Amino acid sequence: MLEHINANAVVVGLDMGGTNIRAMIADLSGHVLAYVKNGSSLRPKDQRDPEPLRSLVREALRRAGRAPEDAMFLAAGVAGYDDADDLRWVERLTGGIGLNCPSRHVNDAVIAHRGAFAGSPGILIAAGTGAILLGHTERGDWLRNYDFGHYAAAAARFISYEAVYEALAGGTGAGDEALLRDMLSHFGAGSTLELAESGSRGFGLDPARRDRLFGAFAPVVTREAEAGAPLAERVCAEALRQIGVGASLLAAFFAGPDIRISQTGSVADSEYFRSGIQELQCTQPFRRFLWSPPRLSPAAGAVLVAYEGLGLPAGEDLLRTLESTPGARLS
């Protein structure tokens, strides 16, 4: 595949999450030439018009000083791409970009894992718009907590739903004043009774808009958990417990005894959850979790997947070059 490479050859890495879409253009030596990010009001699965994605990639290529024909490989990590049945809408969406090159599509957790561990084994805890635990074993096997039918309710909207439900059920007390105040403000209610009445009508929103409204409240919940608000602590501690169960399920398939773990996503990267993940205990016999910060961003992980598609080894020199740019390096 690399026999007829022109001097302007690049790969395109796409990180298509539930809230933002990021495009990264890199040459074949690991130099990031452009990085463009746009917010999205729709999940990838709900996007019918490919033009916004096409425009994003074309803008990234323009900033990189490259033309579409210079793209040698496209790797896309797509939120909601969970099984073979999803490939049809995924390919329809990315096919609208108009790049005439080979491509690979994976779940967005895969590119986040590739970036976090730079291709090494480990368990990634992804919690943001969605939540998934993804393991890559020493033998090269990929495992999800989903494969067990397990789900850790640590996504932004879920911890917000639980916090609101507990508050409306009378679960607030001393120390929850700031949480309750900001909750009423966020949802535009003058009292818990008014919020309860709104809740009894589905908060007056369709499910997708309601999920986004609740997801936007998650930073308040994690902030108040870190500050010691009892209600927020209960909600977040339960989400962490479920994360621990899922991680220990996956740990059984690792040789061990030490298993690296890392995290990605707005919830997992909050102070409360990051501290909890660092202290996570493995319940499998003779195994323990060793936390490490993610090395590269998910978009850079997509670039690594593209290199793999071209048969390019991601050695340490290339990784160091890649992580030298802000878009590829996580602060």
C-alpha positions as CSV (number, residue, x, y, z in Angstrom):
1,M,0.0,0.0,0.0
2,L,3.0,2.3,0.5
3,E,4.7,1.7,-2.8
4,H,3.4,4.8,-4.6
5,I,3.3,7.4,-1.9
6,N,3.5,11.1,-2.9
7,A,5.4,13.6,-0.8
8,N,2.2,15.2,0.4
9,A,0.6,12.0,1.7
10,V,-1.4,12.3,4.9
11,V,-3.8,10.3,7.0
12,V,-7.1,11.5,8.4
13,G,-8.2,10.7,11.9
14,L,-11.8,11.4,13.0
15,D,-13.1,11.4,16.5
16,M,-16.9,11.5,16.3
17,G,-18.2,11.6,19.8
18,G,-21.7,12.3,21.1
19,T,-20.9,16.1,21.6
20,N,-18.0,17.1,19.4
21,I,-16.4,16.0,16.1
22,R,-12.7,16.4,15.7
23,A,-10.6,15.9,12.6
24,M,-6.8,15.5,12.7
25,I,-4.5,15.5,9.6
26,A,-1.0,14.0,10.1
27,D,1.8,13.1,7.7
28,L,3.3,9.6,7.7
29,S,6.0,10.6,10.2
30,G,3.7,11.6,13.0
31,H,3.6,15.3,12.4
32,V,0.2,16.7,13.0
33,L,-0.5,19.3,10.3
34,A,-4.0,20.3,11.3
35,Y,-6.6,19.8,14.0
36,V,-10.2,21.1,13.8
37,K,-13.0,20.7,16.3
38,N,-16.7,21.4,15.9
39,G,-19.6,20.9,18.3
40,S,-22.6,18.9,17.2
41,S,-26.2,19.0,18.4
42,L,-26.8,15.5,17.0
43,R,-25.4,12.1,17.8
44,P,-23.6,10.6,14.7
45,K,-26.4,8.1,14.2
46,D,-29.0,10.9,14.0
47,Q,-27.0,13.0,11.4
48,R,-28.6,12.8,8.0
49,D,-26.7,15.5,6.2
50,P,-23.0,14.6,5.5
51,E,-22.1,18.2,4.6
52,P,-21.0,19.4,8.1
53,L,-18.6,16.5,8.4
54,R,-17.4,17.0,4.8
55,S,-16.8,20.7,5.5
56,L,-14.9,19.9,8.7
57,V,-12.5,17.5,7.0
58,R,-12.0,19.7,4.0
59,E,-11.2,22.6,6.3
60,A,-8.7,20.5,8.2
61,L,-7.1,19.5,4.8
62,R,-7.0,23.1,3.8
63,R,-5.2,24.1,7.0
64,A,-2.8,21.3,6.5
65,G,-2.0,22.5,3.0
66,R,-3.2,19.3,1.5
67,A,-5.8,18.2,-1.1
68,P,-8.3,15.4,-0.7
69,E,-6.3,13.2,-3.1
70,D,-3.4,13.4,-0.6
71,A,-5.4,11.4,2.0
72,M,-4.0,7.8,2.1
73,F,-6.3,6.4,4.8
74,L,-9.3,7.5,6.8
75,A,-9.8,6.2,10.3
76,A,-13.0,7.1,12.2
77,G,-14.0,6.5,15.7
78,V,-17.8,6.8,15.8
79,A,-20.0,7.0,18.9
80,G,-22.9,4.6,18.6
81,Y,-21.1,2.2,16.3
82,D,-21.7,-0.9,18.5
83,D,-22.4,-3.8,16.1
84,A,-22.4,-4.8,12.4
85,D,-25.9,-3.5,11.9
86,D,-24.5,0.1,12.5
87,L,-22.0,-0.1,9.7
88,R,-24.5,1.0,7.1
89,W,-25.3,4.4,8.6
90,V,-21.6,4.9,9.6
91,E,-20.4,4.3,6.1
92,R,-23.2,6.5,4.7
93,L,-22.0,9.3,6.9
94,T,-18.3,9.1,6.3
95,G,-18.8,8.3,2.7
96,G,-20.2,11.8,2.2
97,I,-16.7,13.2,2.9
98,G,-15.7,12.3,-0.6
99,L,-12.2,10.9,0.1
100,N,-11.0,8.3,-2.4
101,C,-8.9,6.2,0.0
102,P,-9.2,3.1,2.2
103,S,-10.9,3.5,5.5
104,R,-11.6,1.8,8.8
105,H,-14.5,2.5,11.2
106,V,-14.5,1.6,14.9
107,N,-16.3,2.7,18.0
108,D,-15.0,5.9,19.4
109,A,-13.9,4.1,22.5
110,V,-11.4,2.1,20.4
111,I,-9.6,5.3,19.2
112,A,-9.6,6.6,22.8
113,H,-8.0,3.3,23.9
114,R,-5.4,3.5,21.2
115,G,-4.6,7.0,22.2
116,A,-4.6,6.4,25.9
117,F,-2.3,3.3,25.8
118,A,-0.5,4.0,22.5
119,G,-1.4,0.5,21.4
120,S,-0.5,-1.3,24.7
121,P,-2.8,-3.6,26.7
122,G,-5.1,-2.1,29.3
123,I,-8.6,-1.2,30.3
124,L,-10.1,2.2,29.3
125,I,-12.9,3.7,31.3
126,A,-14.9,6.0,29.0
127,A,-17.5,8.1,30.7
128,G,-18.9,11.3,29.1
129,T,-21.9,11.5,26.8
130,G,-21.9,7.7,27.0
131,A,-20.2,5.1,29.1
132,I,-18.2,2.0,28.2
133,L,-15.3,0.0,29.5
134,L,-13.0,-1.4,26.9
135,G,-10.2,-3.8,27.4
136,H,-7.4,-4.8,25.1
137,T,-5.6,-7.9,26.5
138,E,-2.0,-9.0,26.2
139,R,-3.1,-11.6,23.6
140,G,-4.7,-8.8,21.5
141,D,-8.3,-9.6,22.3
142,W,-10.8,-6.7,22.6
143,L,-13.5,-7.0,25.3
144,R,-16.3,-4.6,26.4
145,N,-18.4,-4.7,29.5
146,Y,-21.3,-4.5,27.1
147,D,-20.3,-8.1,26.0
148,F,-21.5,-9.3,29.4
149,G,-24.7,-7.3,29.2
150,H,-23.2,-5.0,31.9
151,Y,-23.6,-1.2,31.8
152,A,-22.0,1.2,34.3
153,A,-24.4,4.1,34.6
154,A,-21.7,6.7,34.7
155,A,-22.6,8.7,31.6
156,A,-23.3,12.4,32.1
157,R,-27.0,12.2,31.8
158,F,-27.3,9.2,34.1
159,I,-25.6,10.7,37.1
160,S,-27.6,13.9,36.5
161,Y,-30.9,11.9,36.3
162,E,-30.0,10.1,39.6
163,A,-29.1,13.4,41.3
164,V,-32.4,15.0,40.3
165,Y,-34.5,11.9,41.2
166,E,-32.9,11.8,44.6
167,A,-33.6,15.5,45.2
168,L,-37.2,15.2,44.1
169,A,-37.6,12.1,46.3
170,G,-36.6,14.2,49.3
171,G,-33.0,13.0,49.5
172,T,-31.4,16.4,50.1
173,G,-30.0,17.5,53.5
174,A,-27.2,19.6,55.1
175,G,-24.4,20.1,52.6
176,D,-26.6,19.8,49.5
177,E,-27.6,23.5,49.4
178,A,-25.4,24.5,46.5
179,L,-26.3,21.4,44.5
180,L,-30.0,22.1,44.9
181,R,-29.7,25.8,44.1
182,D,-27.8,25.1,40.9
183,M,-30.2,22.3,40.0
184,L,-33.2,24.6,40.2
185,S,-31.4,27.2,38.2
186,H,-30.3,24.8,35.5
187,F,-33.7,23.4,35.0
188,G,-35.5,26.8,35.3
189,A,-37.5,25.9,38.3
190,G,-38.3,28.1,41.3
191,S,-38.7,25.2,43.8
192,T,-38.4,21.4,44.1
193,L,-42.2,21.2,43.8
194,E,-42.1,23.1,40.5
195,L,-39.3,20.9,39.3
196,A,-41.2,17.8,40.3
197,E,-44.3,19.0,38.4
198,S,-42.1,19.5,35.3
199,G,-40.6,16.1,35.8
200,S,-44.0,14.5,35.9
201,R,-44.5,15.8,32.4
202,G,-41.2,14.5,31.1
203,F,-39.6,17.9,31.8
204,G,-41.5,19.1,28.7
205,L,-38.9,17.8,26.2
206,D,-38.5,14.9,23.8
207,P,-36.1,12.2,25.0
208,A,-33.1,13.4,23.0
209,R,-33.4,17.0,24.1
210,R,-34.0,15.9,27.7
211,D,-30.9,13.8,27.7
212,R,-28.8,16.7,26.5
213,L,-30.3,19.0,29.2
214,F,-29.5,16.5,31.9
215,G,-26.0,15.7,30.4
216,A,-25.2,19.4,30.6
217,F,-25.9,19.3,34.4
218,A,-23.3,16.6,35.1
219,P,-20.4,19.0,35.8
220,V,-22.4,20.4,38.7
221,V,-22.9,16.9,40.1
222,T,-19.3,15.9,39.9
223,R,-18.1,19.3,41.2
224,E,-20.4,19.0,44.2
225,A,-19.3,15.4,44.8
226,E,-15.7,16.6,45.0
227,A,-16.9,19.4,47.4
228,G,-18.5,16.8,49.7
229,A,-22.2,17.3,49.0
230,P,-23.8,14.1,50.4
231,L,-26.3,13.6,47.6
232,A,-23.8,14.1,44.8
233,E,-21.3,11.9,46.6
234,R,-23.9,9.0,46.8
235,V,-24.7,9.3,43.2
236,C,-21.1,9.4,42.0
237,A,-19.9,6.8,44.4
238,E,-22.5,4.4,43.0
239,A,-21.4,5.1,39.4
240,L,-17.8,4.5,40.5
241,R,-18.8,1.2,42.1
242,Q,-20.4,0.1,38.8
243,I,-17.3,1.1,36.9
244,G,-15.2,-1.1,39.3
245,V,-17.5,-4.1,38.7
246,G,-17.2,-3.7,35.0
247,A,-13.4,-3.3,35.1
248,S,-13.0,-6.3,37.3
249,L,-15.1,-8.4,34.9
250,L,-12.7,-7.5,32.1
251,A,-9.7,-8.1,34.3
252,A,-10.3,-11.8,34.4
253,F,-9.1,-12.0,30.7
254,F,-5.8,-10.3,31.4
255,A,-2.6,-12.3,32.3
256,G,-1.9,-9.8,35.0
257,P,-1.0,-9.5,37.8
258,D,-0.8,-5.7,37.0
259,I,-3.4,-4.3,34.7
260,R,-3.1,-0.8,33.4
261,I,-6.3,1.4,33.5
262,S,-6.9,4.9,32.2
263,Q,-9.9,7.1,31.5
264,T,-11.5,9.4,29.0
265,G,-14.6,11.6,28.8
266,S,-15.9,14.6,30.6
267,V,-17.3,12.6,33.6
268,A,-14.3,10.3,33.9
269,D,-11.9,13.2,33.7
270,S,-13.6,15.2,36.5
271,E,-11.7,15.5,39.7
272,Y,-14.0,13.2,41.7
273,F,-14.0,10.4,39.1
274,R,-10.4,10.6,38.2
275,S,-9.4,10.3,41.9
276,G,-11.7,7.4,42.3
277,I,-10.4,5.6,39.2
278,Q,-6.9,6.1,40.4
279,E,-7.8,4.3,43.6
280,L,-9.9,1.6,41.9
281,Q,-9.3,-1.9,43.4
282,C,-9.5,-5.0,41.3
283,T,-11.7,-7.8,42.9
284,Q,-10.2,-10.5,40.7
285,P,-7.7,-12.7,42.8
286,F,-4.0,-11.9,42.3
287,R,-4.7,-8.9,40.1
288,R,-4.4,-5.2,40.7
289,F,-5.1,-2.1,38.6
290,L,-2.3,0.4,37.9
291,W,-3.6,3.8,36.7
292,S,-1.8,5.7,34.1
293,P,-2.8,9.0,32.5
294,P,-3.9,8.8,28.8
295,R,-0.9,9.5,26.6
296,L,-2.6,10.7,23.5
297,S,-6.0,12.2,22.6
298,P,-8.7,10.0,20.9
299,A,-8.2,11.9,17.7
300,A,-4.5,11.0,17.8
301,G,-5.7,7.4,18.5
302,A,-7.6,7.6,15.2
303,V,-4.4,8.6,13.5
304,L,-2.7,5.5,15.0
305,V,-5.5,3.3,13.6
306,A,-4.9,4.9,10.2
307,Y,-1.2,4.1,10.4
308,E,-2.0,0.5,11.3
309,G,-4.3,0.4,8.2
310,L,-1.3,1.5,6.1
311,G,1.0,-1.0,7.8
312,L,3.1,1.7,9.4
313,P,4.6,0.7,12.8
314,A,3.9,3.2,15.6
315,G,7.4,3.2,17.2
316,E,8.5,5.3,20.0
317,D,10.0,8.0,17.7
318,L,6.7,8.4,15.9
319,L,4.7,8.5,19.1
320,R,6.9,11.2,20.5
321,T,6.5,13.2,17.3
322,L,2.8,12.8,17.4
323,E,2.4,13.8,21.0
324,S,4.5,17.0,20.5
325,T,1.4,18.9,19.3
326,P,-1.4,20.1,21.5
327,G,-4.2,18.5,19.6
328,A,-2.6,15.1,20.0
329,R,-1.4,15.5,23.6
330,L,-3.7,15.5,26.5
331,S,-2.9,18.1,29.2
